[in-house]
Amino acid sequence: MAMNTETYGFAAPLMARISETRSRIAERAEEYRLYRRTLTELRNLNARELADLGLAHADLRAVAKGAAAK
């Protein structure tokens, strides 16, 4: 009688997928932190400082999103 003793054949690809997913979550979390930090800093600028940078208040989210994108 033959027995199959390899029961972990699926574990390696599964562990790789879990590791990849954790990495993506960590990357997204870091991007979000950078986005929030940038947005907060930009929102702390007054209208004159924003104008000096060539920005309008309505542009802040897009600028912060661009800064956080890889």
PyMOL commands that place a pseudoatom at each C-alpha (Angstrom):
pseudoatom trace, name=CA, resn=MET, resi=1, chain=A, elem=C, hetatm=0, pos=[0.000, 0.000, 0.000]
pseudoatom trace, name=CA, resn=ALA, resi=2, chain=A, elem=C, hetatm=0, pos=[1.452, 3.368, -1.044]
pseudoatom trace, name=CA, resn=MET, resi=3, chain=A, elem=C, hetatm=0, pos=[1.025, 6.481, 1.059]
pseudoatom trace, name=CA, resn=ASN, resi=4, chain=A, elem=C, hetatm=0, pos=[1.387, 10.059, -0.005]
pseudoatom trace, name=CA, resn=THR, resi=5, chain=A, elem=C, hetatm=0, pos=[3.442, 11.771, 2.678]
pseudoatom trace, name=CA, resn=GLU, resi=6, chain=A, elem=C, hetatm=0, pos=[3.680, 15.142, 0.944]
pseudoatom trace, name=CA, resn=THR, resi=7, chain=A, elem=C, hetatm=0, pos=[0.907, 17.127, 2.567]
pseudoatom trace, name=CA, resn=TYR, resi=8, chain=A, elem=C, hetatm=0, pos=[2.498, 20.562, 2.338]
pseudoatom trace, name=CA, resn=GLY, resi=9, chain=A, elem=C, hetatm=0, pos=[2.698, 20.889, -1.445]
pseudoatom trace, name=CA, resn=PHE, resi=10, chain=A, elem=C, hetatm=0, pos=[0.158, 23.722, -1.424]
pseudoatom trace, name=CA, resn=ALA, resi=11, chain=A, elem=C, hetatm=0, pos=[1.749, 25.545, 1.506]
pseudoatom trace, name=CA, resn=ALA, resi=12, chain=A, elem=C, hetatm=0, pos=[4.654, 27.150, -0.371]
pseudoatom trace, name=CA, resn=PRO, resi=13, chain=A, elem=C, hetatm=0, pos=[2.503, 28.989, -2.957]
pseudoatom trace, name=CA, resn=LEU, resi=14, chain=A, elem=C, hetatm=0, pos=[0.000, 29.913, -0.271]
pseudoatom trace, name=CA, resn=MET, resi=15, chain=A, elem=C, hetatm=0, pos=[2.708, 31.310, 1.991]
pseudoatom trace, name=CA, resn=ALA, resi=16, chain=A, elem=C, hetatm=0, pos=[4.156, 33.265, -0.954]
pseudoatom trace, name=CA, resn=ARG, resi=17, chain=A, elem=C, hetatm=0, pos=[0.729, 34.789, -1.654]
pseudoatom trace, name=CA, resn=ILE, resi=18, chain=A, elem=C, hetatm=0, pos=[0.258, 35.672, 2.007]
pseudoatom trace, name=CA, resn=SER, resi=19, chain=A, elem=C, hetatm=0, pos=[3.707, 37.264, 2.126]
pseudoatom trace, name=CA, resn=GLU, resi=20, chain=A, elem=C, hetatm=0, pos=[3.003, 39.228, -1.068]
pseudoatom trace, name=CA, resn=THR, resi=21, chain=A, elem=C, hetatm=0, pos=[-0.335, 40.413, 0.297]
pseudoatom trace, name=CA, resn=ARG, resi=22, chain=A, elem=C, hetatm=0, pos=[1.271, 41.542, 3.559]
pseudoatom trace, name=CA, resn=SER, resi=23, chain=A, elem=C, hetatm=0, pos=[3.909, 43.443, 1.585]
pseudoatom trace, name=CA, resn=ARG, resi=24, chain=A, elem=C, hetatm=0, pos=[1.253, 45.182, -0.525]
pseudoatom trace, name=CA, resn=ILE, resi=25, chain=A, elem=C, hetatm=0, pos=[-0.702, 46.132, 2.594]
pseudoatom trace, name=CA, resn=ALA, resi=26, chain=A, elem=C, hetatm=0, pos=[2.448, 47.558, 4.198]
pseudoatom trace, name=CA, resn=GLU, resi=27, chain=A, elem=C, hetatm=0, pos=[3.226, 49.545, 1.019]
pseudoatom trace, name=CA, resn=ARG, resi=28, chain=A, elem=C, hetatm=0, pos=[-0.302, 50.924, 0.850]
pseudoatom trace, name=CA, resn=ALA, resi=29, chain=A, elem=C, hetatm=0, pos=[-0.211, 51.875, 4.526]
pseudoatom trace, name=CA, resn=GLU, resi=30, chain=A, elem=C, hetatm=0, pos=[3.069, 53.736, 4.027]
pseudoatom trace, name=CA, resn=GLU, resi=31, chain=A, elem=C, hetatm=0, pos=[1.689, 55.507, 0.947]
pseudoatom trace, name=CA, resn=TYR, resi=32, chain=A, elem=C, hetatm=0, pos=[-1.381, 56.548, 2.916]
pseudoatom trace, name=CA, resn=ARG, resi=33, chain=A, elem=C, hetatm=0, pos=[0.745, 57.868, 5.802]
pseudoatom trace, name=CA, resn=LEU, resi=34, chain=A, elem=C, hetatm=0, pos=[2.814, 59.896, 3.325]
pseudoatom trace, name=CA, resn=TYR, resi=35, chain=A, elem=C, hetatm=0, pos=[-0.373, 61.188, 1.672]
pseudoatom trace, name=CA, resn=ARG, resi=36, chain=A, elem=C, hetatm=0, pos=[-1.862, 62.270, 5.019]
pseudoatom trace, name=CA, resn=ARG, resi=37, chain=A, elem=C, hetatm=0, pos=[1.392, 63.863, 6.198]
pseudoatom trace, name=CA, resn=THR, resi=38, chain=A, elem=C, hetatm=0, pos=[1.785, 65.790, 2.919]
pseudoatom trace, name=CA, resn=LEU, resi=39, chain=A, elem=C, hetatm=0, pos=[-1.841, 66.879, 2.919]
pseudoatom trace, name=CA, resn=THR, resi=40, chain=A, elem=C, hetatm=0, pos=[-1.583, 68.093, 6.518]
pseudoatom trace, name=CA, resn=GLU, resi=41, chain=A, elem=C, hetatm=0, pos=[1.540, 70.097, 5.749]
pseudoatom trace, name=CA, resn=LEU, resi=42, chain=A, elem=C, hetatm=0, pos=[-0.048, 71.666, 2.672]
pseudoatom trace, name=CA, resn=ARG, resi=43, chain=A, elem=C, hetatm=0, pos=[-3.221, 72.515, 4.575]
pseudoatom trace, name=CA, resn=ASN, resi=44, chain=A, elem=C, hetatm=0, pos=[-1.124, 74.316, 7.171]
pseudoatom trace, name=CA, resn=LEU, resi=45, chain=A, elem=C, hetatm=0, pos=[0.085, 76.778, 4.526]
pseudoatom trace, name=CA, resn=ASN, resi=46, chain=A, elem=C, hetatm=0, pos=[-1.788, 80.033, 4.143]
pseudoatom trace, name=CA, resn=ALA, resi=47, chain=A, elem=C, hetatm=0, pos=[-3.184, 81.316, 0.829]
pseudoatom trace, name=CA, resn=ARG, resi=48, chain=A, elem=C, hetatm=0, pos=[-0.119, 83.460, 0.170]
pseudoatom trace, name=CA, resn=GLU, resi=49, chain=A, elem=C, hetatm=0, pos=[2.281, 80.545, 0.651]
pseudoatom trace, name=CA, resn=LEU, resi=50, chain=A, elem=C, hetatm=0, pos=[0.146, 78.311, -1.571]
pseudoatom trace, name=CA, resn=ALA, resi=51, chain=A, elem=C, hetatm=0, pos=[0.111, 81.010, -4.258]
pseudoatom trace, name=CA, resn=ASP, resi=52, chain=A, elem=C, hetatm=0, pos=[3.905, 81.249, -4.048]
pseudoatom trace, name=CA, resn=LEU, resi=53, chain=A, elem=C, hetatm=0, pos=[4.035, 77.518, -4.774]
pseudoatom trace, name=CA, resn=GLY, resi=54, chain=A, elem=C, hetatm=0, pos=[1.568, 77.916, -7.631]
pseudoatom trace, name=CA, resn=LEU, resi=55, chain=A, elem=C, hetatm=0, pos=[-1.109, 75.929, -5.847]
pseudoatom trace, name=CA, resn=ALA, resi=56, chain=A, elem=C, hetatm=0, pos=[-4.742, 76.530, -5.083]
pseudoatom trace, name=CA, resn=HIS, resi=57, chain=A, elem=C, hetatm=0, pos=[-6.475, 75.046, -2.077]
pseudoatom trace, name=CA, resn=ALA, resi=58, chain=A, elem=C, hetatm=0, pos=[-8.486, 72.808, -4.426]
pseudoatom trace, name=CA, resn=ASP, resi=59, chain=A, elem=C, hetatm=0, pos=[-5.237, 71.223, -5.707]
pseudoatom trace, name=CA, resn=LEU, resi=60, chain=A, elem=C, hetatm=0, pos=[-3.982, 69.978, -2.367]
pseudoatom trace, name=CA, resn=ARG, resi=61, chain=A, elem=C, hetatm=0, pos=[-5.416, 66.454, -2.478]
pseudoatom trace, name=CA, resn=ALA, resi=62, chain=A, elem=C, hetatm=0, pos=[-4.108, 65.840, -5.980]
pseudoatom trace, name=CA, resn=VAL, resi=63, chain=A, elem=C, hetatm=0, pos=[-0.662, 67.127, -5.044]
pseudoatom trace, name=CA, resn=ALA, resi=64, chain=A, elem=C, hetatm=0, pos=[-0.556, 64.975, -1.907]
pseudoatom trace, name=CA, resn=LYS, resi=65, chain=A, elem=C, hetatm=0, pos=[-1.735, 61.950, -3.881]
pseudoatom trace, name=CA, resn=GLY, resi=66, chain=A, elem=C, hetatm=0, pos=[0.981, 62.559, -6.443]
pseudoatom trace, name=CA, resn=ALA, resi=67, chain=A, elem=C, hetatm=0, pos=[3.609, 62.847, -3.737]
pseudoatom trace, name=CA, resn=ALA, resi=68, chain=A, elem=C, hetatm=0, pos=[2.559, 59.542, -2.205]
pseudoatom trace, name=CA, resn=ALA, resi=69, chain=A, elem=C, hetatm=0, pos=[2.355, 57.612, -5.495]
pseudoatom trace, name=CA, resn=LYS, resi=70, chain=A, elem=C, hetatm=0, pos=[5.281, 55.467, -6.419]
for i in range(1, 70): cmd.bond("trace and resi %d" % i, "trace and resi %d" % (i + 1))
show_as sticks, trace
zoom trace
